[in-house]
Amino acid sequence: MYLYIAYRNLKDHYAQNNLCGGPSYNNDYRFTAICDGVYYLLTKDNMNYAVSKENGDKFIEDVKSKCTGEHPGFFPSVPSLNGKETAAVVEMSRDRNQFYYDMDDELLLQMLDDLKAKSGEPLNERELMNYCYPNPALPEGDFELCEIYHGIYFKPDNTPASVIGSFNPDKKISCLKVNRNGSSIQIRKDDKNVISKVPEDLIPWVKEKVRELCSEPAEAYVENGCCEGYIKFGKKKDRIFTNPDKTLGLLNEIASKSEYEKTEEAVNTNAQTANNFTMGAFSGINLMGGMCVNPSVTPGQAAEHASGGSRCSYCGADVTGKKFCTECGGKVG
């Protein structure tokens, strides 16, 4: 289940969305379930607070019990509604279906204030990254290996601290991908990608090396412009962050045992995407504010998600069947 709860000042939203042009800045509350409710995050005034599972679960139950009717799923672009200048939205997603509910905004505001008081000091950027993307553990015995990745982490300087988004300004990526049609490995060398086919009988050895690599996981936080490494595994493609140097070393070792296929010129396909995002920050994207953490968006994936037809072009959130993004307020389409 994905849960999103927000409180917004309609007058400010109306002015920013209609008079200024572009997505509005929401400096009011947002509450989001991370990792299907294993973790919870509360955002207020562009500051993020970790919410304990006990407090988060209780807050959700309290909200559910106090919801009244259906909600259209987005904040109306009007300066007032039912005589009020504030509004609340409760969105719950189960099995890819979204459900929206009304709730008295004054009551929700008081509940959010109480929750913030219990949540301690706000998280800095490092704490936020590590909190939202904890490393799972490899299962005992055999496991399904999906990918070994090494690449450059890049986040535009104008991205708000509470927005976790990464783009590859250039595809300086080395990776191994395992799928039903066979396994292949790509090693980036200068401006070229060297691609090889990985023998299937090598995969058990690769998994042993992966287990060794994952025995000392790295933190999710990555400095802008530095390299990151990770392992993706299992049907849900869980991600374990790993030491970048050791990850690249393992990829090079795998490549040396693989069958060379071809060398291609590296195409800078994501440079324009990253540039557009950075430029957009000056014209409104940095006005998103609040919290844009999507449980399915992880470092190295934000550009991929943002380009999908069902994703918000501003923050990457799921906007399937919506007219406006309930994460940042941007218009869909």
N, C-alpha and C positions, 0 to 999 in steps of 0.2 A: 504494500500500500504506500502511495505517495501522498503526503499531506502538506497543504500550503494554507496558511492563515495570514491575513493581512488587515491592517487598519490604515485608512488613508484619509487625508484632508482633501475633500472634493474641490474646494475653492482653489487651492494651490494646483491640484492636478489639472483643473480646467484651464487655468491661466497658462500653465507650462505647455499643455498639450495643444491648445488652440491658438494662443496668442504668440508663444515663442516658437512653435513649430518643432516637432520632434518628440521623442519619448519623454515623459515627465520624470522628475526626480522624486522618488518616494522616500522621505526621511522619517516616515512613520514606521510602525512595527511590521515585521514579517517573522513567521515561525515556520520552519521547514523540517520535515523528517529526512534524515540522511541514512542511507543504507537500509531502506525499508523499515525505518523506525528503530534501528539499533542505536542511532545517535540523533540528537536534536540540536538545532541551531536557532537562536533568536537574534534578530537584527534590529537595531534602533539607531537612527542617525548615523548610518554608515559604519556602525560598530557592531561586532559579532560576539555573541555570548554562548558558551557551551552550556547546554541544559542537560542535567542528569536524566538517565532513562526513567528513574522513578518519578521525577517531577514532570518530565515530558509526557509520560503515559497518563498521569493523573490530569494534566492540562488538557490532553486530547479528549479524555472521557468527559471532563467538565464541559468542554466546548460542544461535544456531540449532544450532551443532555440539554444544552441551552439553545441549540439551533432551532430556528422556527420554520421557515419555508424554503422554497427553491430560490436560487440566485441565477441570473443570466450568465454568469461566468466571467464577467469583466467589470471594471469600474466604469460607470456611465460618465460621459464627458459633459457634465452639467455642474454649475457652481454650487447647487444645493439639491437635496433629495429629501422629500417628505419633511421639509422644514429644517433639515439639518445640513451642515457643511462637512460632515464626516460620514464615512461608510465603512463597512466591514465585508470581507469575503472569506468564505471557508470553502476550500476546494479539496476534494479527496479523490484519489485515483486508485481504482481497483481493477485488475485485469485489463488495463489499457482503456478503461472507461472512466470519464470524469464526472463527478457529481458536485454540484454547487449548492450551498445553503446560505440563507440569511441568518443574521444574528444581530442583536442590539449592539450598536457600535460602542456606546458608553460602557456597557457591561464588559464587552471584549477588551476595551482599553484598560479597564481596571484590572482585569485578569492578566493582561500582558504586563502591566506595571508590576503586579505582584510576582509574576514569574521572573522578570528581570531582576528584581530585588533578591531573588534566591540564587541567581546565576553567577555571582561574583564579578571579577574584573573582566573587561573585554579581551578577546584574543588578539594577539598581534598576527601579522601575516604568516609567520612561520608556524605558530600554534594553530592558526586556522587551517592551513594546508594539511598539517599532520593530523588534525582532529577529523577533518572531513574525509581523508583518504588513509585510514589505518591499514596496516599490512595484515592480511589474513595469513593463515598457515597452510602450507601444502598438506594435502591429506596423506595419511600413512599408506604405504604400498604404492601401487601404480596410480598415475594421474594423467589426465588429458592435457598435454602441452599444446598451447595455441600459438604463442609468439614469444620471441626474445627480442627486445628492442633497445637500441642505443641511438640517441639523437640529441639535438640542441633544443633546450627549453627557452622559449621566447615569449615574454608578455609585454605588450606595449606599456610604456611608462605612464600613459594617461589612464590606464585601467584602474578603477577604484580598488582600494585594498581588499574590499570584501567580495570582489568579483574574481573567481578563480577561472581563468581562461588562458590557454596557451596556444600559440600558433608557431608553425615552423616557417620562418622567413625564407628558408631555402631547405630543400629536402636533403639535408646532410644527415641521412639516416642509414644506419646499418641494422638489419633485422633478419630474423628467421621466422618464417611462417609455416605452420603445420596445418594441413587440411586433408580432406578426403582424396583429393587428386594428387597428393604427393607433397613433399616438403621442399621449399626453396630458400636460399639465403642470398641476401644482398649486402655487399660490403661497399661502403662509400669510400672512394679514393679520389681526392681532389674534386674535379668536376665530373667524375664518371662513377657509374654504379656497376660493380662487377657481380654478376648474377650466376649462381651455381645451383645445381640440383643436389639435394641432400639424400643419400641412400637411405632407404627405410630401415635397413639393419643397423644404421648408426643412431637411430632415435633412442633406443634404450640407454646407450652411453651418454647421449645428450641429456636425458632426464636425470641421470646420476650426477652429472656436472651441474645441472640446474638446482638440484637439491642441495648440493654443497654451496652454491652461490646464494641460495635463499636462506641458508642457515644464519647468515649475518645480513639481514635486510637493511636497506638505507631508509632515510626519512623521505616523506613525500615532498617536502619543501625543496625547491631548487632555485638557486640564484638566477636572475635573468641573464641569458646568454651562456649559461653553463650547460654541461651535458647531463642527461638523466638516463637511467637504465631501468628496465622493469621486465618482469615475467608475467605473461597472461596465461591462465590455465582454467580448466573446467568448463562446463557448459555455460556458466554465467560469465565466463571470461574474467574471473577475479584477477586482481593485479597486485603483485608484490614488487615494491621498488627495490632496486639492487644497486650495488656499487658500480658507477658508470665505467670505470677503468676495467674492473674485472669482467663486467658484462661484455665490453668490446673485446677483451682478450679471449673470452669464450667464443664469441662469434667468429673471430679470426681463426681460432683453432678448429671450429666446425667447418669453416670454409676451406681450410687446408686439407680436410678429409672428404670434401665433396667433389662433384663432377662439374667442372667449368662449362657453362653454356654460352654466355655472351657478355659483352661490355657495352653499356649504353651511356649516352650523354645524359647527365642529370638535368632534368627540366625543373626550373624554378616555378612550379605551379602554384605554390601558396604565397609567393611574395606579394602579389597584388591583394590577396585576401587580407594579409596582415597589414598592408599599407592602408587599405580601405578602412580597416577597423581603427587604426591609429588616427587617421584623419577624421573619422566619424566621431572620435572622442571629443574633438574640438567643437563639433556642431550638435552634440546632444547625447552621444553614447555615454559620456562620463556623467551625464545627468541621471543615469539609471539609479544610482545610489542603492541603498538597502542591500539586500542579499540576493545574489544571482547564482547561488550554488545549486546546480542540478545534480541529483544523485548519479545520473548516468554520464555526466561530463567530467572527464578526468584529464590531467595534464597530457598534452599531445593529441587530444581528441576533440577539443572545443571547435576547431575549424571544421572538422568533419561533421560534427553535429549541427553547427550553425548553417552549413550549406544544404541540409536536408529540407524538403518541402514542408515537413511538419514541425520544423524548428524555427523559433523566433530569429529573425535576421540580426537582431540587436544583441540578445543575451544567450541564445542557444537553447532556451527552454522549450518544452513541448507545447505547441500551440495548435495541435490537431483539432479541427472543428471549431476554432475560436476566431473571433473578429479582432480581439485585442489580447496581447500577452498579459497574463495575470502576474507575471514575474516583474516586468519592467514597465508595462503600460503601453508598449509600442504597438502600432497598428499592424495587423497581419495582412500580407499581400501588397 
